[in-house]
């Protein structure tokens, strides 16, 4: 069992020191190799899906315990080390432009996966990113997407978004073994040190009516929706006009129709491109919400507008509860709680490598001792 704790600290800027990253690669690769050899590939994936374990792992290999950069740097180091070992594990994607290479990296893996499994992996990568960008409308824009999979087709997603206003990051963990539905509470964990009181979580079971009506709206005559994309509302006794589904402009001053105002961040603008996408979705006739969300071009604006229209027409109550259940440490790369001991890290890397080497030769005494030490540490 792993110990866990909570620390609430803001994001700091900066990058990983050049001297530290090579050490993180060596030690991270050695620890991962020992773990996979001793417990198997699926256990390694399961641990990556645990937010506290990943945070602890990043700290053990040298990154500051309270830094949001731990996510991107740790997974970047693991990608370079694990992909160069014969461990039956492949890490694709990463930060920024690296995240766009996931599908290609899945296709080019050396694993003997069937075409069907490869397509499932690619679909899982696309949908996990789309869900966290479009269905999880919490103000955090994804900038990191790591897709980790094994030679049997099991997978984990660790992705992170950033809110430029509150200066916090949010991390999303997915584990293939626990995902039964991509659009209904699929996450293994969502962690952040800040919660939003007006988060539109369309993965929530509480929003099942909203999702069902959204599909019905698209499958019905799409022209019936146009009038709802031009609504202006009055929101107070002074008759001040606020925008809702359509962009506010001076002409709205003549509008008098009254509706309940949704949270501020739901304000959107449905342009011609969004309407054309809805028409294409109508032609497709999705059978369920996952099919609707998976359609190319369907994005956050369109999904949000359908949810709001379902509320306006049918009075469907939308749940705005933030799904965050975990908090994890954030901050800067400033040597806290203490500077990295390079020699100690190198020594530990060598110990692990030798343990794995001996274990493969039939002598598991050293590796077992390391396991006992680990259990003692967390007991």
TORKOL-4160 file (C-alpha; in steps of 0.2 Angstrom, whole numbers, padded with zeros to 4 digits, m for minus):
379
<pt num="1" X="0000" Y="0000" Z="0000"/>
<pt num="2" X="0006" Y="0017" Z="m0004"/>
<pt num="3" X="0006" Y="0032" Z="0008"/>
<pt num="4" X="m0002" Y="0048" Z="0001"/>
<pt num="5" X="m0003" Y="0066" Z="0006"/>
<pt num="6" X="m0009" Y="0083" Z="0001"/>
<pt num="7" X="0000" Y="0099" Z="m0003"/>
<pt num="8" X="m0007" Y="0115" Z="m0010"/>
<pt num="9" X="0005" Y="0125" Z="m0019"/>
<pt num="10" X="0005" Y="0136" Z="m0035"/>
<pt num="11" X="0014" Y="0133" Z="m0052"/>
<pt num="12" X="0031" Y="0140" Z="m0055"/>
<pt num="13" X="0039" Y="0142" Z="m0072"/>
<pt num="14" X="0056" Y="0136" Z="m0078"/>
<pt num="15" X="0063" Y="0119" Z="m0085"/>
<pt num="16" X="0072" Y="0104" Z="m0079"/>
<pt num="17" X="0091" Y="0107" Z="m0077"/>
<pt num="18" X="0101" Y="0099" Z="m0091"/>
<pt num="19" X="0112" Y="0090" Z="m0079"/>
<pt num="20" X="0097" Y="0082" Z="m0070"/>
<pt num="21" X="0088" Y="0074" Z="m0085"/>
<pt num="22" X="0101" Y="0061" Z="m0089"/>
<pt num="23" X="0101" Y="0056" Z="m0071"/>
<pt num="24" X="0082" Y="0054" Z="m0071"/>
<pt num="25" X="0083" Y="0044" Z="m0087"/>
<pt num="26" X="0096" Y="0032" Z="m0079"/>
<pt num="27" X="0088" Y="0030" Z="m0062"/>
<pt num="28" X="0070" Y="0030" Z="m0069"/>
<pt num="29" X="0074" Y="0016" Z="m0082"/>
<pt num="30" X="0082" Y="0006" Z="m0069"/>
<pt num="31" X="0068" Y="0007" Z="m0056"/>
<pt num="32" X="0055" Y="0003" Z="m0070"/>
<pt num="33" X="0065" Y="m0012" Z="m0076"/>
<pt num="34" X="0066" Y="m0019" Z="m0059"/>
<pt num="35" X="0047" Y="m0016" Z="m0056"/>
<pt num="36" X="0042" Y="m0024" Z="m0072"/>
<pt num="37" X="0053" Y="m0039" Z="m0070"/>
<pt num="38" X="0047" Y="m0042" Z="m0053"/>
<pt num="39" X="0028" Y="m0038" Z="m0054"/>
<pt num="40" X="0025" Y="m0037" Z="m0073"/>
<pt num="41" X="0019" Y="m0025" Z="m0086"/>
<pt num="42" X="0001" Y="m0023" Z="m0080"/>
<pt num="43" X="0007" Y="m0018" Z="m0063"/>
<pt num="44" X="0018" Y="m0005" Z="m0070"/>
<pt num="45" X="0004" Y="0002" Z="m0080"/>
<pt num="46" X="m0007" Y="0002" Z="m0064"/>
<pt num="47" X="0005" Y="0011" Z="m0054"/>
<pt num="48" X="0007" Y="0025" Z="m0068"/>
<pt num="49" X="m0012" Y="0027" Z="m0066"/>
<pt num="50" X="m0010" Y="0031" Z="m0048"/>
<pt num="51" X="m0007" Y="0050" Z="m0046"/>
<pt num="52" X="0002" Y="0048" Z="m0029"/>
<pt num="53" X="0013" Y="0034" Z="m0035"/>
<pt num="54" X="0018" Y="0044" Z="m0051"/>
<pt num="55" X="0021" Y="0060" Z="m0040"/>
<pt num="56" X="0032" Y="0049" Z="m0028"/>
<pt num="57" X="0041" Y="0041" Z="m0042"/>
<pt num="58" X="0046" Y="0058" Z="m0050"/>
<pt num="59" X="0052" Y="0063" Z="m0033"/>
<pt num="60" X="0063" Y="0048" Z="m0031"/>
<pt num="61" X="0072" Y="0050" Z="m0047"/>
<pt num="62" X="0076" Y="0068" Z="m0043"/>
<pt num="63" X="0063" Y="0080" Z="m0048"/>
<pt num="64" X="0056" Y="0092" Z="m0035"/>
<pt num="65" X="0042" Y="0085" Z="m0025"/>
<pt num="66" X="0031" Y="0100" Z="m0027"/>
<pt num="67" X="0033" Y="0104" Z="m0046"/>
<pt num="68" X="0020" Y="0103" Z="m0059"/>
<pt num="69" X="0034" Y="0100" Z="m0071"/>
<pt num="70" X="0037" Y="0083" Z="m0063"/>
<pt num="71" X="0023" Y="0075" Z="m0074"/>
<pt num="72" X="0031" Y="0080" Z="m0091"/>
<pt num="73" X="0049" Y="0078" Z="m0086"/>
<pt num="74" X="0046" Y="0061" Z="m0077"/>
<pt num="75" X="0037" Y="0054" Z="m0092"/>
<pt num="76" X="0049" Y="0062" Z="m0104"/>
<pt num="77" X="0063" Y="0053" Z="m0095"/>
<pt num="78" X="0054" Y="0037" Z="m0094"/>
<pt num="79" X="0050" Y="0038" Z="m0113"/>
<pt num="80" X="0069" Y="0039" Z="m0117"/>
<pt num="81" X="0074" Y="0025" Z="m0105"/>
<pt num="82" X="0060" Y="0013" Z="m0106"/>
<pt num="83" X="0058" Y="0013" Z="m0125"/>
<pt num="84" X="0077" Y="0008" Z="m0127"/>
<pt num="85" X="0074" Y="m0007" Z="m0116"/>
<pt num="86" X="0066" Y="m0024" Z="m0120"/>
<pt num="87" X="0053" Y="m0022" Z="m0107"/>
<pt num="88" X="0037" Y="m0025" Z="m0117"/>
<pt num="89" X="0032" Y="m0007" Z="m0113"/>
<pt num="90" X="0031" Y="0008" Z="m0125"/>
<pt num="91" X="0028" Y="0026" Z="m0121"/>
<pt num="92" X="0021" Y="0037" Z="m0134"/>
<pt num="93" X="0018" Y="0056" Z="m0135"/>
<pt num="94" X="0023" Y="0069" Z="m0122"/>
<pt num="95" X="0023" Y="0088" Z="m0121"/>
<pt num="96" X="0017" Y="0100" Z="m0134"/>
<pt num="97" X="0021" Y="0094" Z="m0152"/>
<pt num="98" X="0027" Y="0077" Z="m0145"/>
<pt num="99" X="0008" Y="0073" Z="m0141"/>
<pt num="100" X="0004" Y="0074" Z="m0159"/>
<pt num="101" X="0015" Y="0059" Z="m0163"/>
<pt num="102" X="0006" Y="0047" Z="m0153"/>
<pt num="103" X="m0004" Y="0038" Z="m0167"/>
<pt num="104" X="0012" Y="0037" Z="m0178"/>
<pt num="105" X="0022" Y="0030" Z="m0163"/>
<pt num="106" X="0008" Y="0017" Z="m0159"/>
<pt num="107" X="0008" Y="0011" Z="m0177"/>
<pt num="108" X="0027" Y="0010" Z="m0177"/>
<pt num="109" X="0029" Y="0000" Z="m0161"/>
<pt num="110" X="0039" Y="m0016" Z="m0163"/>
<pt num="111" X="0025" Y="m0026" Z="m0154"/>
<pt num="112" X="0016" Y="m0040" Z="m0163"/>
<pt num="113" X="m0001" Y="m0032" Z="m0161"/>
<pt num="114" X="m0015" Y="m0036" Z="m0173"/>
<pt num="115" X="m0022" Y="m0022" Z="m0184"/>
<pt num="116" X="m0038" Y="m0022" Z="m0173"/>
<pt num="117" X="m0028" Y="m0019" Z="m0157"/>
<pt num="118" X="m0018" Y="m0005" Z="m0165"/>
<pt num="119" X="m0034" Y="0004" Z="m0170"/>
<pt num="120" X="m0041" Y="0002" Z="m0153"/>
<pt num="121" X="m0025" Y="0009" Z="m0145"/>
<pt num="122" X="m0026" Y="0024" Z="m0158"/>
<pt num="123" X="m0044" Y="0026" Z="m0154"/>
<pt num="124" X="m0041" Y="0026" Z="m0135"/>
<pt num="125" X="m0028" Y="0040" Z="m0137"/>
<pt num="126" X="m0039" Y="0051" Z="m0147"/>
<pt num="127" X="m0054" Y="0049" Z="m0136"/>
<pt num="128" X="m0045" Y="0051" Z="m0120"/>
<pt num="129" X="m0038" Y="0068" Z="m0126"/>
<pt num="130" X="m0055" Y="0073" Z="m0133"/>
<pt num="131" X="m0064" Y="0069" Z="m0118"/>
<pt num="132" X="m0053" Y="0079" Z="m0107"/>
<pt num="133" X="m0053" Y="0094" Z="m0119"/>
<pt num="134" X="m0071" Y="0094" Z="m0123"/>
<pt num="135" X="m0082" Y="0084" Z="m0110"/>
<pt num="136" X="m0071" Y="0090" Z="m0095"/>
<pt num="137" X="m0074" Y="0108" Z="m0097"/>
<pt num="138" X="m0065" Y="0114" Z="m0082"/>
<pt num="139" X="m0054" Y="0128" Z="m0089"/>
<pt num="140" X="m0038" Y="0118" Z="m0091"/>
<pt num="141" X="m0031" Y="0116" Z="m0109"/>
<pt num="142" X="m0021" Y="0100" Z="m0112"/>
<pt num="143" X="m0003" Y="0103" Z="m0116"/>
<pt num="144" X="0004" Y="0086" Z="m0112"/>
<pt num="145" X="m0002" Y="0068" Z="m0118"/>
<pt num="146" X="0007" Y="0052" Z="m0114"/>
<pt num="147" X="0001" Y="0036" Z="m0120"/>
<pt num="148" X="0009" Y="0021" Z="m0112"/>
<pt num="149" X="0005" Y="0003" Z="m0118"/>
<pt num="150" X="0011" Y="m0015" Z="m0117"/>
<pt num="151" X="0014" Y="m0029" Z="m0129"/>
<pt num="152" X="m0004" Y="m0036" Z="m0126"/>
<pt num="153" X="m0013" Y="m0020" Z="m0129"/>
<pt num="154" X="m0016" Y="m0013" Z="m0111"/>
<pt num="155" X="m0014" Y="0005" Z="m0109"/>
<pt num="156" X="m0013" Y="0020" Z="m0098"/>
<pt num="157" X="m0015" Y="0039" Z="m0102"/>
<pt num="158" X="m0007" Y="0052" Z="m0092"/>
<pt num="159" X="m0011" Y="0070" Z="m0098"/>
<pt num="160" X="m0010" Y="0087" Z="m0090"/>
<pt num="161" X="m0019" Y="0103" Z="m0093"/>
<pt num="162" X="m0015" Y="0121" Z="m0087"/>
<pt num="163" X="m0026" Y="0135" Z="m0082"/>
<pt num="164" X="m0017" Y="0152" Z="m0087"/>
<pt num="165" X="m0029" Y="0162" Z="m0075"/>
<pt num="166" X="m0026" Y="0153" Z="m0059"/>
<pt num="167" X="m0009" Y="0146" Z="m0063"/>
<pt num="168" X="m0013" Y="0129" Z="m0058"/>
<pt num="169" X="m0011" Y="0112" Z="m0068"/>
<pt num="170" X="m0023" Y="0098" Z="m0068"/>
<pt num="171" X="m0018" Y="0080" Z="m0072"/>
<pt num="172" X="m0029" Y="0066" Z="m0079"/>
<pt num="173" X="m0026" Y="0047" Z="m0077"/>
<pt num="174" X="m0034" Y="0034" Z="m0087"/>
<pt num="175" X="m0031" Y="0015" Z="m0085"/>
<pt num="176" X="m0038" Y="0003" Z="m0099"/>
<pt num="177" X="m0044" Y="m0010" Z="m0087"/>
<pt num="178" X="m0056" Y="0002" Z="m0078"/>
<pt num="179" X="m0063" Y="0011" Z="m0093"/>
<pt num="180" X="m0079" Y="0003" Z="m0098"/>
<pt num="181" X="m0086" Y="0019" Z="m0106"/>
<pt num="182" X="m0076" Y="0033" Z="m0113"/>
<pt num="183" X="m0090" Y="0046" Z="m0110"/>
<pt num="184" X="m0096" Y="0040" Z="m0093"/>
<pt num="185" X="m0084" Y="0043" Z="m0078"/>
<pt num="186" X="m0069" Y="0034" Z="m0087"/>
<pt num="187" X="m0055" Y="0042" Z="m0076"/>
<pt num="188" X="m0044" Y="0032" Z="m0064"/>
<pt num="189" X="m0040" Y="0049" Z="m0056"/>
<pt num="190" X="m0041" Y="0068" Z="m0059"/>
<pt num="191" X="m0030" Y="0078" Z="m0048"/>
<pt num="192" X="m0027" Y="0097" Z="m0045"/>
<pt num="193" X="m0024" Y="0109" Z="m0031"/>
<pt num="194" X="m0038" Y="0120" Z="m0036"/>
<pt num="195" X="m0057" Y="0116" Z="m0038"/>
<pt num="196" X="m0069" Y="0125" Z="m0050"/>
<pt num="197" X="m0087" Y="0128" Z="m0044"/>
<pt num="198" X="m0093" Y="0129" Z="m0062"/>
<pt num="199" X="m0085" Y="0114" Z="m0071"/>
<pt num="200" X="m0095" Y="0106" Z="m0085"/>
<pt num="201" X="m0092" Y="0088" Z="m0082"/>
<pt num="202" X="m0101" Y="0079" Z="m0096"/>
<pt num="203" X="m0093" Y="0062" Z="m0091"/>
<pt num="204" X="m0103" Y="0063" Z="m0075"/>
<pt num="205" X="m0117" Y="0050" Z="m0073"/>
<pt num="206" X="m0128" Y="0064" Z="m0066"/>
<pt num="207" X="m0128" Y="0072" Z="m0083"/>
<pt num="208" X="m0134" Y="0056" Z="m0092"/>
<pt num="209" X="m0151" Y="0065" Z="m0097"/>
<pt num="210" X="m0141" Y="0080" Z="m0105"/>
<pt num="211" X="m0131" Y="0068" Z="m0115"/>
<pt num="212" X="m0146" Y="0058" Z="m0121"/>
<pt num="213" X="m0155" Y="0074" Z="m0126"/>
<pt num="214" X="m0139" Y="0080" Z="m0135"/>
<pt num="215" X="m0139" Y="0065" Z="m0146"/>
<pt num="216" X="m0158" Y="0067" Z="m0149"/>
<pt num="217" X="m0156" Y="0085" Z="m0154"/>
<pt num="218" X="m0142" Y="0081" Z="m0167"/>
<pt num="219" X="m0152" Y="0066" Z="m0174"/>
<pt num="220" X="m0168" Y="0077" Z="m0176"/>
<pt num="221" X="m0170" Y="0091" Z="m0189"/>
<pt num="222" X="m0154" Y="0101" Z="m0186"/>
<pt num="223" X="m0163" Y="0117" Z="m0192"/>
<pt num="224" X="m0173" Y="0117" Z="m0177"/>
<pt num="225" X="m0158" Y="0122" Z="m0167"/>
<pt num="226" X="m0154" Y="0138" Z="m0176"/>
<pt num="227" X="m0166" Y="0149" Z="m0166"/>
<pt num="228" X="m0158" Y="0143" Z="m0150"/>
<pt num="229" X="m0141" Y="0149" Z="m0156"/>
<pt num="230" X="m0147" Y="0167" Z="m0157"/>
<pt num="231" X="m0155" Y="0169" Z="m0140"/>
<pt num="232" X="m0151" Y="0185" Z="m0129"/>
<pt num="233" X="m0156" Y="0186" Z="m0111"/>
<pt num="234" X="m0160" Y="0198" Z="m0098"/>
<pt num="235" X="m0152" Y="0193" Z="m0081"/>
<pt num="236" X="m0157" Y="0206" Z="m0068"/>
<pt num="237" X="m0169" Y="0219" Z="m0063"/>
<pt num="238" X="m0160" Y="0233" Z="m0072"/>
<pt num="239" X="m0163" Y="0224" Z="m0089"/>
<pt num="240" X="m0145" Y="0223" Z="m0093"/>
<pt num="241" X="m0141" Y="0211" Z="m0107"/>
<pt num="242" X="m0129" Y="0196" Z="m0106"/>
<pt num="243" X="m0124" Y="0184" Z="m0119"/>
<pt num="244" X="m0127" Y="0165" Z="m0118"/>
<pt num="245" X="m0126" Y="0154" Z="m0133"/>
<pt num="246" X="m0122" Y="0167" Z="m0146"/>
<pt num="247" X="m0109" Y="0181" Z="m0145"/>
<pt num="248" X="m0115" Y="0197" Z="m0137"/>
<pt num="249" X="m0117" Y="0212" Z="m0148"/>
<pt num="250" X="m0126" Y="0229" Z="m0148"/>
<pt num="251" X="m0142" Y="0222" Z="m0157"/>
<pt num="252" X="m0145" Y="0211" Z="m0141"/>
<pt num="253" X="m0152" Y="0227" Z="m0132"/>
<pt num="254" X="m0169" Y="0224" Z="m0141"/>
<pt num="255" X="m0171" Y="0206" Z="m0135"/>
<pt num="256" X="m0182" Y="0203" Z="m0120"/>
<pt num="257" X="m0183" Y="0184" Z="m0118"/>
<pt num="258" X="m0178" Y="0178" Z="m0101"/>
<pt num="259" X="m0169" Y="0162" Z="m0097"/>
<pt num="260" X="m0159" Y="0156" Z="m0082"/>
<pt num="261" X="m0141" Y="0161" Z="m0084"/>
<pt num="262" X="m0128" Y="0147" Z="m0084"/>
<pt num="263" X="m0111" Y="0149" Z="m0076"/>
<pt num="264" X="m0100" Y="0163" Z="m0085"/>
<pt num="265" X="m0088" Y="0151" Z="m0094"/>
<pt num="266" X="m0102" Y="0143" Z="m0103"/>
<pt num="267" X="m0103" Y="0158" Z="m0115"/>
<pt num="268" X="m0099" Y="0153" Z="m0132"/>
<pt num="269" X="m0101" Y="0158" Z="m0150"/>
<pt num="270" X="m0108" Y="0146" Z="m0163"/>
<pt num="271" X="m0101" Y="0151" Z="m0180"/>
<pt num="272" X="m0105" Y="0144" Z="m0197"/>
<pt num="273" X="m0092" Y="0130" Z="m0195"/>
<pt num="274" X="m0100" Y="0124" Z="m0179"/>
<pt num="275" X="m0117" Y="0123" Z="m0188"/>
<pt num="276" X="m0109" Y="0114" Z="m0203"/>
<pt num="277" X="m0102" Y="0101" Z="m0191"/>
<pt num="278" X="m0119" Y="0099" Z="m0183"/>
<pt num="279" X="m0126" Y="0095" Z="m0200"/>
<pt num="280" X="m0113" Y="0082" Z="m0203"/>
<pt num="281" X="m0116" Y="0074" Z="m0186"/>
<pt num="282" X="m0135" Y="0074" Z="m0191"/>
<pt num="283" X="m0131" Y="0065" Z="m0207"/>
<pt num="284" X="m0120" Y="0052" Z="m0197"/>
<pt num="285" X="m0135" Y="0049" Z="m0185"/>
<pt num="286" X="m0125" Y="0044" Z="m0170"/>
<pt num="287" X="m0132" Y="0030" Z="m0160"/>
<pt num="288" X="m0125" Y="0036" Z="m0143"/>
<pt num="289" X="m0115" Y="0050" Z="m0135"/>
<pt num="290" X="m0098" Y="0042" Z="m0138"/>
<pt num="291" X="m0102" Y="0041" Z="m0156"/>
<pt num="292" X="m0107" Y="0059" Z="m0156"/>
<pt num="293" X="m0091" Y="0065" Z="m0147"/>
<pt num="294" X="m0080" Y="0054" Z="m0158"/>
<pt num="295" X="m0086" Y="0063" Z="m0174"/>
<pt num="296" X="m0072" Y="0074" Z="m0182"/>
<pt num="297" X="m0075" Y="0092" Z="m0179"/>
<pt num="298" X="m0086" Y="0090" Z="m0164"/>
<pt num="299" X="m0078" Y="0101" Z="m0151"/>
<pt num="300" X="m0080" Y="0109" Z="m0134"/>
<pt num="301" X="m0091" Y="0123" Z="m0141"/>
<pt num="302" X="m0103" Y="0112" Z="m0150"/>
<pt num="303" X="m0104" Y="0099" Z="m0135"/>
<pt num="304" X="m0107" Y="0114" Z="m0123"/>
<pt num="305" X="m0120" Y="0122" Z="m0134"/>
<pt num="306" X="m0130" Y="0105" Z="m0136"/>
<pt num="307" X="m0130" Y="0104" Z="m0117"/>
<pt num="308" X="m0136" Y="0121" Z="m0114"/>
<pt num="309" X="m0150" Y="0119" Z="m0127"/>
<pt num="310" X="m0156" Y="0103" Z="m0119"/>
<pt num="311" X="m0157" Y="0113" Z="m0103"/>
<pt num="312" X="m0167" Y="0128" Z="m0112"/>
<pt num="313" X="m0179" Y="0116" Z="m0121"/>
<pt num="314" X="m0182" Y="0102" Z="m0109"/>
<pt num="315" X="m0177" Y="0110" Z="m0092"/>
<pt num="316" X="m0164" Y="0097" Z="m0090"/>
<pt num="317" X="m0153" Y="0101" Z="m0075"/>
<pt num="318" X="m0134" Y="0101" Z="m0078"/>
<pt num="319" X="m0122" Y="0096" Z="m0065"/>
<pt num="320" X="m0108" Y="0108" Z="m0063"/>
<pt num="321" X="m0098" Y="0099" Z="m0049"/>
<pt num="322" X="m0079" Y="0098" Z="m0051"/>
<pt num="323" X="m0074" Y="0079" Z="m0052"/>
<pt num="324" X="m0057" Y="0082" Z="m0044"/>
<pt num="325" X="m0054" Y="0070" Z="m0030"/>
<pt num="326" X="m0035" Y="0071" Z="m0028"/>
<pt num="327" X="m0023" Y="0084" Z="m0024"/>
<pt num="328" X="m0005" Y="0084" Z="m0029"/>
<pt num="329" X="0010" Y="0095" Z="m0025"/>
<pt num="330" X="0015" Y="0109" Z="m0037"/>
<pt num="331" X="0028" Y="0123" Z="m0037"/>
<pt num="332" X="0046" Y="0127" Z="m0043"/>
<pt num="333" X="0062" Y="0118" Z="m0046"/>
<pt num="334" X="0071" Y="0126" Z="m0032"/>
<pt num="335" X="0080" Y="0112" Z="m0022"/>
<pt num="336" X="0066" Y="0109" Z="m0010"/>
<pt num="337" X="0065" Y="0099" Z="0001"/>
<pt num="338" X="0084" Y="0097" Z="m0002"/>
<pt num="339" X="0096" Y="0097" Z="m0017"/>
<pt num="340" X="0098" Y="0081" Z="m0028"/>
<pt num="341" X="0112" Y="0070" Z="m0022"/>
<pt num="342" X="0119" Y="0065" Z="m0039"/>
<pt num="343" X="0131" Y="0052" Z="m0032"/>
<pt num="344" X="0117" Y="0043" Z="m0022"/>
<pt num="345" X="0106" Y="0042" Z="m0038"/>
<pt num="346" X="0120" Y="0035" Z="m0048"/>
<pt num="347" X="0124" Y="0022" Z="m0034"/>
<pt num="348" X="0105" Y="0017" Z="m0033"/>
<pt num="349" X="0104" Y="0015" Z="m0052"/>
<pt num="350" X="0119" Y="0003" Z="m0052"/>
<pt num="351" X="0112" Y="m0007" Z="m0037"/>
<pt num="352" X="0095" Y="m0009" Z="m0047"/>
<pt num="353" X="0104" Y="m0014" Z="m0063"/>
<pt num="354" X="0115" Y="m0027" Z="m0054"/>
<pt num="355" X="0099" Y="m0034" Z="m0045"/>
<pt num="356" X="0090" Y="m0036" Z="m0062"/>
<pt num="357" X="0106" Y="m0044" Z="m0069"/>
<pt num="358" X="0108" Y="m0056" Z="m0055"/>
<pt num="359" X="0089" Y="m0060" Z="m0055"/>
<pt num="360" X="0089" Y="m0065" Z="m0073"/>
<pt num="361" X="0103" Y="m0077" Z="m0069"/>
<pt num="362" X="0093" Y="m0085" Z="m0056"/>
<pt num="363" X="0099" Y="m0075" Z="m0040"/>
<pt num="364" X="0084" Y="m0065" Z="m0035"/>
<pt num="365" X="0091" Y="m0062" Z="m0017"/>
<pt num="366" X="0096" Y="m0044" Z="m0021"/>
<pt num="367" X="0080" Y="m0040" Z="m0030"/>
<pt num="368" X="0070" Y="m0047" Z="m0016"/>
<pt num="369" X="0079" Y="m0037" Z="m0003"/>
<pt num="370" X="0075" Y="m0021" Z="m0013"/>
<pt num="371" X="0057" Y="m0026" Z="m0012"/>
<pt num="372" X="0057" Y="m0029" Z="0006"/>
<pt num="373" X="0066" Y="m0012" Z="0009"/>
<pt num="374" X="0052" Y="m0004" Z="m0002"/>
<pt num="375" X="0038" Y="m0012" Z="0009"/>
<pt num="376" X="0047" Y="m0007" Z="0025"/>
<pt num="377" X="0048" Y="0011" Z="0018"/>
<pt num="378" X="0029" Y="0013" Z="0016"/>
<pt num="379" X="0023" Y="0002" Z="0031"/>
